Amino acid sequence: MSEKTTIYDIAKALNITAATVSRALNNNPKISAATKKLVMETAAKMNYKQNRLALALKSGKSNNVGVIVPYIDRNFFSAIIRGIEEELYPLGYHVIICQTHEQESTEIDNINALLNAQVDGILMSVSKLTTQTDHFEYVLEKNVPLVFFDRKKDLKGVSTVTIDDFEGGYRATKHLIDQGCKRIAHLSGDWSLEIYKNRYEGYKKALTDHGIALKKEYVIKTKSDIRAGQKASEKLLMLPEPPDAIFSSSDYVALGAIQQLKKHGIKIPTEFCVVGFSNEPFTKFLELSMTTVDQSPVEMGKMAAKVFLEQVKDSNVKIEKKVVLSPTLKIRMSSVK
């Protein structure tokens, strides 16, 4: 069929009204089960496809949910998306995925595109360079549920699902202290993102609680990649009193540090211990498996979806939830003396 089949074509074929066809397709309780079955079978035979956007405009519900992440190719974010889909697909929702590449302008474009597509909600992780909140306020004005996961901005009326990054930083640092490490360096991310600031605060508190002085030269802010880890650890090794351990806010940075330490012939973990953060898949497959903090991304995704579902259940009730998941320290070879 070259032309699209309409409800009028189905009505003509069955000798019933277009209104009856429309009600049957939309599962109206006034239409008998036999008529519904007949309409559905004829629609399938005639290759009829409902215009989802027109339906969304009419019913105010599209069964589409937008998910915005910084990068889709990071295991952490793809695992969160998996969790969201596992929770929403069985309920008839479709997930539209957008990525910001850490750009605020792209994030704003993503939000506008999703609102134009009449999504029923937006679940997102804020980009690193986002400073304003106008585009989030706009989502709320449109009465579209907004849920932040992992990275967030504190906004009234917005639910968040995060991990206790402070606790993760604390546990990682305490583990290194328990291994007998005395000079622990911290490779941190950009503090404009709350997650990295909190991991640093956890590191600092663990040192204080165990009577170890914080040395400013042991704290280096880096990008979250392998090359940054190599450069930062080289800088640390050049110090008059180099550290004997690294707690990194990123597994990729920790991997770069391990590569650099090996280049200098430093034995891990006997002479130097390393702990990462995120539990990326590669960490357990390395020749020297890496100790890291697991963030339970699938669980985080499922929880973000559940919070969204609670919000759409009753649109008259404004729900604002702050869900904080507990991190798990995965102890492996890179830090056990």
C-alpha contacts under 8 A as a table, 3 or more apart, distances in Angstrom:
res1	aa1	res2	aa2	distance
1	M	4	K	7.11
4	K	48	Y	7.24
5	T	9	D	6.23
5	T	10	I	7.71
5	T	46	M	6.76
5	T	47	N	6.86
5	T	48	Y	5.17
5	T	49	K	7.44
6	T	9	D	5.32
6	T	10	I	6.77
6	T	48	Y	6.72
7	I	10	I	5.10
7	I	11	A	6.12
7	I	18	A	5.81
7	I	21	V	6.31
7	I	22	S	6.76
7	I	48	Y	7.99
8	Y	11	A	4.95
8	Y	12	K	6.09
8	Y	17	T	7.84
8	Y	18	A	5.36
9	D	12	K	5.13
9	D	13	A	6.23
10	I	13	A	5.12
10	I	14	L	6.25
10	I	18	A	7.67
10	I	21	V	7.17
10	I	39	V	7.45
10	I	42	T	6.81
10	I	43	A	6.54
10	I	46	M	7.72
11	A	14	L	5.26
11	A	15	N	5.60
11	A	16	I	4.96
11	A	17	T	5.44
11	A	18	A	5.16
11	A	20	T	7.92
11	A	21	V	6.24
12	K	15	N	4.94
12	K	16	I	6.66
12	K	17	T	7.79
14	L	39	V	7.99
16	I	20	T	6.79
16	I	21	V	7.50
17	T	20	T	5.30
17	T	21	V	6.61
18	A	21	V	5.04
18	A	22	S	6.18
19	A	22	S	5.05
19	A	23	R	6.17
20	T	23	R	5.12
20	T	24	A	6.06
20	T	31	I	7.47
21	V	24	A	5.10
21	V	25	L	6.14
21	V	39	V	6.42
22	S	25	L	5.22
22	S	26	N	6.21
23	R	26	N	5.08
23	R	27	N	6.14
23	R	28	N	5.05
23	R	31	I	6.93
24	A	27	N	5.08
24	A	28	N	5.86
24	A	31	I	6.07
24	A	35	T	7.12
24	A	36	K	4.86
24	A	39	V	6.64
24	A	40	M	7.76
25	L	28	N	7.73
25	L	36	K	7.03
25	L	39	V	7.19
25	L	40	M	6.79
27	N	31	I	7.64
27	N	36	K	7.36
28	N	31	I	5.84
29	P	32	S	7.39
31	I	35	T	6.62
31	I	36	K	6.64
32	S	35	T	5.36
32	S	36	K	6.28
33	A	36	K	5.05
33	A	37	K	6.13
34	A	37	K	5.18
34	A	38	L	6.25
35	T	38	L	5.06
35	T	39	V	6.09
36	K	39	V	5.19
36	K	40	M	6.07
37	K	40	M	5.18
37	K	41	E	6.14
38	L	41	E	5.24
38	L	42	T	6.14
39	V	42	T	5.16
39	V	43	A	5.93
40	M	43	A	5.08
40	M	44	A	6.17
41	E	44	A	5.18
41	E	45	K	6.16
42	T	45	K	4.97
42	T	46	M	6.05
43	A	46	M	5.17
43	A	47	N	6.04
43	A	48	Y	5.02
43	A	49	K	7.96
44	A	47	N	4.99
44	A	48	Y	6.04
45	K	48	Y	7.73
50	Q	55	L	7.64
51	N	54	A	5.42
51	N	55	L	6.14
52	R	55	L	4.95
52	R	56	A	5.99
52	R	62	S	6.71
53	L	56	A	4.90
53	L	57	L	6.18
53	L	62	S	6.93
53	L	117	A	7.28
53	L	118	Q	7.39
54	A	57	L	5.15
54	A	58	K	6.24
55	L	58	K	5.11
55	L	59	S	5.98
55	L	60	G	7.86
55	L	61	K	7.69
55	L	62	S	7.14
56	A	59	S	5.23
56	A	60	G	5.07
56	A	61	K	4.81
56	A	62	S	4.43
56	A	118	Q	6.73
57	L	60	G	5.30
57	L	61	K	7.34
57	L	62	S	7.90
57	L	118	Q	7.48
59	S	62	S	7.87
60	G	118	Q	7.95
61	K	118	Q	7.58
61	K	119	V	7.60
61	K	120	D	6.17
62	S	118	Q	6.29
62	S	119	V	5.99
62	S	120	D	6.23
63	N	92	G	6.74
63	N	93	Y	4.74
63	N	94	H	6.22
63	N	119	V	7.07
63	N	120	D	6.27
64	N	93	Y	5.58
64	N	94	H	4.76
64	N	95	V	5.79
64	N	96	I	6.87
64	N	118	Q	7.68
64	N	119	V	4.96
64	N	120	D	5.88
64	N	121	G	7.65
65	V	93	Y	6.89
65	V	94	H	6.21
65	V	95	V	4.97
65	V	96	I	6.07
65	V	119	V	5.22
65	V	120	D	5.55
65	V	121	G	5.15
65	V	122	I	5.99
65	V	123	L	7.62
66	G	95	V	5.89
66	G	96	I	4.79
66	G	97	I	6.06
66	G	98	C	7.47
66	G	114	L	6.18
66	G	119	V	6.31
66	G	120	D	7.92
66	G	121	G	6.26
66	G	122	I	4.67
66	G	123	L	6.23
67	V	81	I	7.60
67	V	95	V	6.82
67	V	96	I	6.06
67	V	97	I	4.90
67	V	98	C	6.17
67	V	122	I	5.83
67	V	123	L	4.86
67	V	124	M	5.49
68	I	97	I	6.03
68	I	98	C	4.79
68	I	99	Q	5.52
68	I	100	T	7.17
68	I	107	E	7.74
68	I	110	N	7.48
68	I	122	I	7.54
68	I	123	L	6.46
68	I	124	M	4.53
68	I	125	S	6.28
69	V	72	I	6.55
69	V	77	F	6.67
69	V	97	I	7.81
69	V	98	C	6.45
69	V	99	Q	4.89
69	V	100	T	6.34
69	V	124	M	5.94
69	V	125	S	5.27
69	V	126	V	7.29
69	V	127	S	7.61
70	P	99	Q	5.16
70	P	100	T	4.77
70	P	101	H	4.97
70	P	102	E	5.22
70	P	125	S	6.89
70	P	126	V	7.29
70	P	127	S	5.71
71	Y	74	R	5.91
71	Y	77	F	6.95
71	Y	99	Q	5.55
71	Y	100	T	6.83
71	Y	101	H	5.76
71	Y	102	E	7.78
72	I	75	N	7.79
72	I	77	F	6.08
72	I	78	S	5.75
72	I	99	Q	6.43
73	D	77	F	7.47
73	D	78	S	6.67
74	R	77	F	5.57
74	R	78	S	6.27
75	N	78	S	5.10
75	N	79	A	5.91
75	N	280	E	6.48
75	N	281	P	7.47
76	F	79	A	5.30
76	F	80	I	6.40
76	F	278	S	7.24
76	F	280	E	7.04
76	F	297	P	5.95
77	F	80	I	4.99
77	F	81	I	6.27
77	F	297	P	7.28
78	S	81	I	5.04
78	S	82	R	6.23
79	A	82	R	4.94
79	A	83	G	6.34
79	A	297	P	5.57
79	A	298	V	5.19
79	A	301	G	7.56
80	I	83	G	5.08
80	I	84	I	6.32
80	I	297	P	4.82
80	I	298	V	4.82
80	I	299	E	7.44
80	I	300	M	6.21
80	I	301	G	4.27
80	I	302	K	7.58
81	I	84	I	5.04
81	I	85	E	6.13
81	I	298	V	7.55
81	I	301	G	6.11
82	R	85	E	5.17
82	R	86	E	6.07
82	R	298	V	6.38
82	R	301	G	7.07
83	G	86	E	5.18
83	G	87	E	6.39
83	G	297	P	7.45
83	G	298	V	4.34
83	G	299	E	6.25
83	G	300	M	7.13
83	G	301	G	4.30
83	G	302	K	4.57
83	G	305	A	7.99
84	I	87	E	5.32
84	I	88	L	6.16
84	I	298	V	7.67
84	I	301	G	4.57
84	I	302	K	4.95
84	I	303	M	7.84
84	I	304	A	6.96
84	I	305	A	5.31
85	E	88	L	5.08
85	E	89	Y	5.44
85	E	94	H	7.91
85	E	95	V	6.81
85	E	302	K	7.93
86	E	89	Y	5.94
86	E	90	P	7.21
86	E	302	K	7.19
87	E	90	P	6.75
87	E	91	L	7.68
87	E	302	K	5.70
87	E	305	A	6.28
87	E	306	K	7.32
88	L	91	L	5.38
88	L	92	G	6.79
88	L	93	Y	5.38
88	L	94	H	7.43
88	L	305	A	6.72
89	Y	92	G	5.23
89	Y	93	Y	5.05
89	Y	94	H	6.31
90	P	93	Y	7.38
98	C	110	N	6.43
99	Q	106	T	7.96
99	Q	107	E	7.62
99	Q	110	N	7.78
100	T	103	Q	5.43
100	T	104	E	7.27
100	T	106	T	5.22
100	T	107	E	5.21
100	T	110	N	7.60
100	T	127	S	6.61
101	H	106	T	7.66
101	H	127	S	7.54
102	E	107	E	7.99
102	E	127	S	4.48
102	E	128	K	5.23
102	E	129	L	6.05
102	E	130	T	7.97
103	Q	106	T	5.35
103	Q	107	E	6.30
103	Q	127	S	6.19
103	Q	128	K	7.26
103	Q	129	L	5.85
103	Q	130	T	7.11
104	E	107	E	4.95
104	E	108	I	6.31
104	E	127	S	6.35
104	E	128	K	7.91
104	E	129	L	5.67
104	E	130	T	4.78
104	E	131	T	7.69
105	S	108	I	5.15
105	S	109	D	6.30
106	T	109	D	4.97
106	T	110	N	6.04
107	E	110	N	5.05
107	E	111	I	6.28
107	E	127	S	7.18
108	I	111	I	5.18
108	I	112	N	6.30
108	I	135	H	6.17
109	D	112	N	5.17
109	D	113	A	6.12
110	N	113	A	5.17
110	N	114	L	6.16
111	I	114	L	5.18
111	I	115	L	6.16
111	I	135	H	7.36
111	I	139	V	7.87
112	N	115	L	5.14
112	N	116	N	6.13
113	A	116	N	5.09
113	A	117	A	6.25
114	L	117	A	4.96
114	L	118	Q	6.56
114	L	119	V	5.92
114	L	122	I	7.89
115	L	118	Q	5.09
115	L	119	V	5.92
115	L	139	V	7.70
116	N	119	V	7.77
119	V	122	I	7.30
119	V	144	V	7.88
120	D	144	V	6.32
120	D	145	P	7.22
121	G	144	V	5.37
121	G	145	P	4.78
121	G	146	L	6.03
121	G	308	F	7.19
122	I	144	V	7.34
122	I	145	P	6.35
122	I	146	L	4.99
122	I	147	V	6.40
123	L	146	L	5.91
123	L	147	V	4.72
123	L	148	F	5.86
123	L	149	F	7.16
123	L	304	A	7.14
123	L	305	A	7.83
123	L	308	F	7.87
124	M	146	L	7.80
124	M	147	V	6.34
124	M	148	F	4.98
124	M	149	F	5.92
125	S	148	F	5.66
125	S	149	F	5.26
125	S	150	D	5.99
125	S	151	R	4.97
125	S	152	K	6.41
126	V	130	T	6.88
126	V	148	F	7.38
126	V	151	R	5.31
126	V	152	K	5.69
126	V	153	K	7.41
127	S	130	T	5.49
127	S	151	R	7.79
128	K	192	S	7.48
128	K	193	L	6.41
130	T	133	T	7.95
132	Q	135	H	7.71
133	T	136	F	5.31
133	T	137	E	6.36
133	T	153	K	7.90
134	D	137	E	5.03
134	D	138	Y	6.18
135	H	138	Y	5.00
135	H	139	V	6.54
136	F	139	V	5.17
136	F	140	L	6.56
136	F	146	L	7.88
137	E	140	L	5.10
137	E	141	E	6.18
138	Y	141	E	4.97
138	Y	142	K	6.33
139	V	142	K	5.19
139	V	143	N	6.61
139	V	144	V	5.67
139	V	145	P	7.57
139	V	146	L	7.11
140	L	143	N	4.97
140	L	144	V	5.73
140	L	145	P	6.85
140	L	146	L	7.13
140	L	157	G	7.76
141	E	144	V	7.61
145	P	158	V	7.74
145	P	308	F	6.78
145	P	311	Q	6.70
145	P	312	V	7.44
146	L	158	V	5.81
146	L	159	S	6.99
146	L	308	F	7.65
147	V	158	V	5.92
147	V	159	S	5.01
147	V	160	T	5.66
147	V	161	V	7.65
147	V	304	A	6.68
147	V	307	V	7.58
147	V	308	F	6.73
148	F	151	R	6.73
148	F	152	K	5.43
148	F	153	K	7.81
148	F	158	V	7.27
148	F	159	S	6.35
148	F	160	T	4.67
148	F	161	V	6.30
148	F	304	A	7.67
149	F	152	K	6.53
149	F	160	T	5.64
149	F	161	V	4.64
149	F	162	T	5.61
149	F	300	M	7.28
149	F	301	G	7.73
149	F	304	A	6.61
150	D	160	T	7.91
150	D	161	V	6.31
150	D	162	T	4.55
150	D	163	I	6.67
150	D	195	I	7.66
151	R	162	T	7.26
151	R	193	L	7.14
151	R	194	E	7.19
151	R	195	I	6.70
152	K	160	T	6.98
152	K	194	E	7.75
154	D	158	V	7.74
155	L	158	V	5.69
156	K	320	E	7.75
157	G	318	K	7.10
157	G	319	I	6.98
157	G	320	E	5.38
158	V	320	E	5.69
158	V	321	K	7.58
159	S	307	V	7.42
159	S	319	I	7.37
159	S	320	E	4.70
159	S	321	K	4.59
159	S	322	K	5.76
159	S	323	V	7.97
160	T	304	A	7.56
160	T	320	E	7.98
160	T	321	K	6.26
160	T	322	K	5.00
160	T	323	V	6.10
161	V	300	M	6.60
161	V	303	M	7.00
161	V	304	A	5.97
161	V	322	K	6.19
161	V	323	V	4.69
161	V	324	V	5.96
161	V	325	L	7.54
162	T	300	M	7.23
162	T	322	K	7.98
162	T	323	V	6.31
162	T	324	V	4.99
162	T	325	L	6.15
163	I	295	Q	6.48
163	I	324	V	5.14
163	I	325	L	4.49
163	I	326	S	5.91
163	I	327	P	6.39
164	D	167	E	5.37
164	D	168	G	6.35
164	D	324	V	5.94
164	D	325	L	6.05
164	D	326	S	5.68
164	D	327	P	6.36
165	D	168	G	4.88
165	D	169	G	6.16
165	D	195	I	5.97
165	D	196	Y	7.72
165	D	198	N	5.50
165	D	199	R	5.12
165	D	202	G	7.54
165	D	327	P	7.51
166	F	169	G	5.21
166	F	170	Y	6.14
166	F	198	N	4.63
166	F	199	R	4.80
166	F	200	Y	7.36
166	F	201	E	6.13
166	F	202	G	4.35
166	F	203	Y	7.78
167	E	170	Y	4.96
167	E	171	R	6.07
167	E	199	R	7.56
167	E	202	G	5.99
167	E	326	S	7.78
167	E	327	P	7.15
168	G	171	R	5.32
168	G	172	A	6.18
168	G	199	R	6.59
168	G	202	G	7.07
168	G	293	V	6.27
168	G	327	P	5.66
168	G	328	T	7.36
168	G	329	L	7.41
169	G	172	A	5.28
169	G	173	T	6.21
169	G	198	N	7.50
169	G	199	R	4.41
169	G	200	Y	6.47
169	G	201	E	7.34
169	G	202	G	4.44
169	G	203	Y	5.03
169	G	249	S	7.98
170	Y	173	T	5.32
170	Y	174	K	6.02
170	Y	199	R	7.43
170	Y	201	E	7.91
170	Y	202	G	4.14
170	Y	203	Y	5.03
170	Y	204	K	7.79
170	Y	205	K	6.77
170	Y	206	A	5.29
171	R	174	K	5.08
171	R	175	H	6.04
171	R	202	G	7.84
171	R	206	A	7.77
171	R	329	L	7.03
172	A	175	H	5.26
172	A	176	L	6.60
172	A	203	Y	7.62
172	A	247	F	6.85
172	A	275	V	6.71
172	A	292	T	7.57
172	A	293	V	7.09
172	A	329	L	6.84
173	T	176	L	5.17
173	T	177	I	6.34
173	T	184	I	7.77
173	T	202	G	7.88
173	T	203	Y	5.53
173	T	206	A	6.13
173	T	207	L	7.40
173	T	247	F	6.57
174	K	177	I	4.96
174	K	178	D	6.08
174	K	206	A	5.79
174	K	207	L	7.67
175	H	178	D	5.00
175	H	179	Q	6.36
176	L	179	Q	5.06
176	L	180	G	6.74
176	L	181	C	5.61
176	L	184	I	7.68
176	L	245	A	7.20
176	L	273	C	7.20
176	L	335	S	6.98
177	I	180	G	5.19
177	I	181	C	4.98
177	I	182	K	6.55
177	I	210	H	7.95
178	D	181	C	7.26
179	Q	335	S	7.56
179	Q	336	V	6.66
179	Q	337	K	6.38
181	C	184	I	6.63
181	C	244	D	6.18
181	C	245	A	6.33
181	C	273	C	7.71
182	K	212	I	7.35
182	K	243	P	7.92
182	K	244	D	6.90
182	K	245	A	7.93
183	R	242	P	7.68
183	R	243	P	4.63
183	R	244	D	5.30
183	R	245	A	6.38
184	I	218	Y	7.19
184	I	243	P	5.68
184	I	244	D	6.17
184	I	245	A	4.73
184	I	246	I	5.59
184	I	247	F	7.08
185	A	218	Y	4.47
185	A	219	V	5.85
185	A	243	P	6.04
185	A	244	D	7.90
185	A	245	A	6.10
185	A	246	I	4.73
185	A	247	F	6.25
186	H	200	Y	7.49
186	H	203	Y	7.64
186	H	218	Y	6.16
186	H	219	V	4.84
186	H	220	I	6.45
186	H	246	I	5.67
186	H	247	F	4.95
186	H	248	S	5.63
186	H	249	S	7.69
187	L	219	V	5.99
187	L	220	I	5.03
187	L	221	K	5.86
187	L	222	T	6.57
187	L	229	G	7.78
187	L	232	A	7.45
187	L	246	I	7.16
187	L	247	F	6.46
187	L	248	S	4.61
187	L	249	S	6.18
187	L	253	V	7.57
188	S	191	W	7.97
188	S	196	Y	6.27
188	S	199	R	7.92
188	S	200	Y	6.79
188	S	219	V	7.11
188	S	220	I	6.02
188	S	221	K	4.62
188	S	222	T	6.03
188	S	248	S	6.20
188	S	249	S	5.20
188	S	250	S	7.71
189	G	193	L	7.93
189	G	196	Y	5.29
189	G	197	K	7.85
189	G	221	K	5.32
189	G	222	T	5.45
189	G	223	K	6.19
189	G	224	S	6.70
189	G	249	S	6.38
189	G	250	S	7.72
190	D	193	L	5.94
190	D	196	Y	6.33
190	D	197	K	7.67
190	D	221	K	6.38
190	D	222	T	7.16
190	D	223	K	7.49
191	W	194	E	6.28
191	W	195	I	7.78
191	W	196	Y	5.55
191	W	197	K	4.88
192	S	197	K	7.56
193	L	196	Y	5.90
193	L	197	K	6.71
194	E	197	K	5.08
194	E	198	N	6.04
195	I	198	N	5.26
195	I	199	R	6.32
196	Y	199	R	5.11
196	Y	200	Y	6.24
196	Y	249	S	6.70
197	K	200	Y	5.17
197	K	201	E	6.22
198	N	201	E	4.92
198	N	202	G	6.19
199	R	202	G	5.12
199	R	203	Y	6.33
199	R	249	S	6.83
200	Y	203	Y	5.02
200	Y	204	K	6.17
201	E	204	K	5.03
201	E	205	K	6.11
202	G	205	K	5.20
202	G	206	A	6.23
203	Y	206	A	5.31
203	Y	207	L	6.43
204	K	207	L	5.26
204	K	208	T	6.31
204	K	214	L	6.84
205	K	208	T	5.04
205	K	209	D	6.01
206	A	209	D	5.14
206	A	210	H	6.31
207	L	210	H	5.29
207	L	211	G	6.24
207	L	212	I	4.89
207	L	213	A	6.67
207	L	214	L	6.85
208	T	211	G	5.16
208	T	212	I	5.71
208	T	213	A	6.70
208	T	214	L	7.65
209	D	212	I	7.71
214	L	218	Y	7.88
215	K	218	Y	5.43
215	K	219	V	7.28
216	K	219	V	5.57
217	E	220	I	7.27
217	E	236	L	7.92
218	Y	236	L	6.96
218	Y	243	P	7.32
220	I	232	A	6.84
222	T	228	A	5.90
222	T	229	G	7.37
222	T	232	A	7.29
222	T	253	V	7.98
223	K	228	A	5.83
223	K	253	V	7.85
224	S	228	A	6.91
224	S	229	G	7.92
224	S	250	S	6.05
224	S	252	Y	6.30
224	S	253	V	5.82
225	D	228	A	5.49
225	D	229	G	6.60
225	D	250	S	7.91
225	D	252	Y	5.05
225	D	253	V	5.23
225	D	256	G	7.58
226	I	229	G	5.11
226	I	230	Q	6.42
226	I	252	Y	4.97
226	I	253	V	4.88
226	I	254	A	7.44
226	I	255	L	6.12
226	I	256	G	4.25
226	I	257	A	7.69
227	R	230	Q	5.10
227	R	231	K	6.33
227	R	253	V	7.39
227	R	256	G	5.98
228	A	231	K	5.20
228	A	232	A	6.06
228	A	253	V	6.18
228	A	256	G	7.03
229	G	232	A	5.22
229	G	233	S	6.07
229	G	252	Y	7.28
229	G	253	V	4.01
229	G	254	A	6.05
229	G	255	L	6.98
229	G	256	G	4.28
229	G	257	A	4.81
230	Q	233	S	5.45
230	Q	234	E	6.18
230	Q	253	V	7.42
230	Q	256	G	4.52
230	Q	257	A	4.93
230	Q	258	I	7.91
230	Q	259	Q	6.95
230	Q	260	Q	5.35
231	K	234	E	5.16
231	K	235	K	6.36
231	K	257	A	7.97
232	A	235	K	5.11
232	A	236	L	6.39
232	A	257	A	7.45
233	S	236	L	4.91
233	S	237	L	6.18
233	S	257	A	5.33
233	S	260	Q	6.79
233	S	261	L	7.49
234	E	237	L	5.17
234	E	238	M	6.43
234	E	260	Q	6.80
235	K	238	M	5.29
235	K	239	L	6.95
236	L	239	L	5.50
236	L	242	P	5.79
236	L	243	P	6.91
237	L	242	P	5.13
237	L	243	P	7.34
238	M	242	P	6.81
239	L	242	P	5.06
243	P	246	I	7.47
244	D	271	E	6.81
244	D	272	F	4.87
244	D	273	C	6.68
245	A	272	F	5.24
245	A	273	C	4.57
245	A	274	V	5.69
246	I	254	A	7.80
246	I	273	C	6.43
246	I	274	V	4.89
246	I	275	V	6.32
247	F	254	A	7.72
247	F	274	V	6.02
247	F	275	V	4.85
247	F	276	G	6.08
248	S	251	D	6.93
248	S	253	V	6.59
248	S	254	A	5.60
248	S	274	V	7.72
248	S	275	V	6.15
248	S	276	G	4.86
248	S	277	F	6.43
249	S	253	V	7.67
249	S	276	G	6.14
249	S	277	F	5.19
250	S	253	V	5.32
250	S	254	A	6.28
250	S	276	G	5.55
250	S	277	F	4.83
250	S	278	S	6.57
251	D	254	A	4.91
251	D	255	L	6.09
251	D	276	G	4.52
251	D	277	F	5.20
251	D	278	S	6.24
251	D	279	N	6.99
251	D	280	E	6.65
251	D	283	T	7.39
251	D	292	T	7.25
252	Y	255	L	5.07
252	Y	256	G	6.41
252	Y	276	G	7.93
253	V	256	G	5.11
253	V	257	A	6.29
253	V	276	G	7.76
254	A	257	A	4.97
254	A	258	I	6.24
254	A	274	V	6.87
254	A	275	V	6.87
254	A	276	G	5.39
255	L	258	I	5.11
255	L	259	Q	6.31
256	G	259	Q	5.16
256	G	260	Q	6.32
257	A	260	Q	5.16
257	A	261	L	6.13
258	I	261	L	5.12
258	I	262	K	6.18
258	I	268	I	7.97
258	I	274	V	7.35
259	Q	262	K	5.25
259	Q	263	K	6.29
260	Q	263	K	4.99
260	Q	264	H	6.55
261	L	264	H	5.21
261	L	265	G	6.52
261	L	266	I	5.37
261	L	267	K	7.72
262	K	265	G	4.89
262	K	266	I	5.47
262	K	267	K	6.92
262	K	268	I	7.88
263	K	266	I	7.55
266	I	271	E	6.53
266	I	272	F	7.07
267	K	270	T	5.78
267	K	271	E	5.27
267	K	272	F	6.46
268	I	271	E	5.81
268	I	272	F	5.09
268	I	273	C	5.93
268	I	274	V	7.81
268	I	334	S	6.15
268	I	335	S	7.54
269	P	272	F	5.02
269	P	273	C	4.75
269	P	274	V	7.49
269	P	333	M	7.13
269	P	334	S	5.36
269	P	335	S	5.38
269	P	336	V	6.16
269	P	337	K	5.55
270	T	273	C	7.36
270	T	337	K	5.37
272	F	335	S	7.79
273	C	334	S	5.83
273	C	335	S	4.43
273	C	336	V	7.33
273	C	337	K	7.84
274	V	290	M	7.40
274	V	291	T	7.11
274	V	334	S	5.52
274	V	335	S	5.43
275	V	290	M	6.65
275	V	291	T	4.97
275	V	292	T	5.34
275	V	334	S	6.96
275	V	335	S	6.47
276	G	279	N	7.57
276	G	290	M	7.07
276	G	291	T	6.21
276	G	292	T	4.39
276	G	293	V	6.58
277	F	292	T	4.86
277	F	293	V	4.60
277	F	294	D	6.84
278	S	292	T	6.44
278	S	293	V	5.42
278	S	294	D	5.11
278	S	295	Q	5.70
279	N	283	T	6.30
279	N	292	T	5.47
279	N	293	V	5.90
279	N	294	D	4.86
279	N	295	Q	7.22
279	N	330	K	7.72
280	E	283	T	5.72
281	P	284	K	6.36
281	P	285	F	7.27
282	F	285	F	5.15
282	F	286	L	6.23
283	T	286	L	5.77
283	T	289	S	5.68
283	T	290	M	4.97
283	T	291	T	7.53
283	T	292	T	7.68
284	K	289	S	4.84
284	K	290	M	6.16
284	K	332	R	7.80
285	F	288	L	7.97
285	F	289	S	6.10
286	L	289	S	4.77
286	L	290	M	7.11
288	L	333	M	5.87
288	L	334	S	6.08
289	S	332	R	5.68
289	S	333	M	5.23
289	S	334	S	6.05
290	M	331	I	7.64
290	M	332	R	5.44
290	M	333	M	6.03
290	M	334	S	4.93
290	M	335	S	7.51
291	T	329	L	7.42
291	T	330	K	5.55
291	T	331	I	4.66
291	T	332	R	4.52
291	T	333	M	6.65
291	T	334	S	5.81
291	T	335	S	6.22
292	T	329	L	5.98
292	T	330	K	5.35
292	T	331	I	6.75
292	T	332	R	7.84
293	V	327	P	6.51
293	V	328	T	5.67
293	V	329	L	4.52
293	V	330	K	5.95
294	D	327	P	5.83
294	D	328	T	5.12
294	D	329	L	6.13
294	D	330	K	6.63
295	Q	326	S	7.86
295	Q	327	P	5.46
295	Q	328	T	7.02
296	S	299	E	5.41
296	S	300	M	6.17
296	S	327	P	7.27
297	P	300	M	4.81
297	P	301	G	6.15
298	V	301	G	5.11
298	V	302	K	6.24
299	E	302	K	5.07
299	E	303	M	6.08
300	M	303	M	5.13
300	M	304	A	6.17
300	M	325	L	7.54
301	G	304	A	5.13
301	G	305	A	6.26
302	K	305	A	5.15
302	K	306	K	6.20
303	M	306	K	4.96
303	M	307	V	6.17
304	A	307	V	5.19
304	A	308	F	6.29
305	A	308	F	5.04
305	A	309	L	6.22
306	K	309	L	5.03
306	K	310	E	6.26
307	V	310	E	5.17
307	V	311	Q	6.48
307	V	321	K	7.39
308	F	311	Q	5.13
308	F	312	V	6.48
309	L	312	V	5.24
309	L	313	K	6.11
310	E	313	K	5.26
310	E	314	D	7.37
310	E	319	I	7.80
311	Q	314	D	6.21
311	Q	315	S	6.36
311	Q	317	V	7.49
311	Q	318	K	7.15
311	Q	319	I	6.06
312	V	315	S	5.42
314	D	317	V	5.67
315	S	318	K	7.08
331	I	335	S	7.38
331	I	336	V	7.65
332	R	335	S	6.59
332	R	336	V	6.85
333	M	336	V	5.55
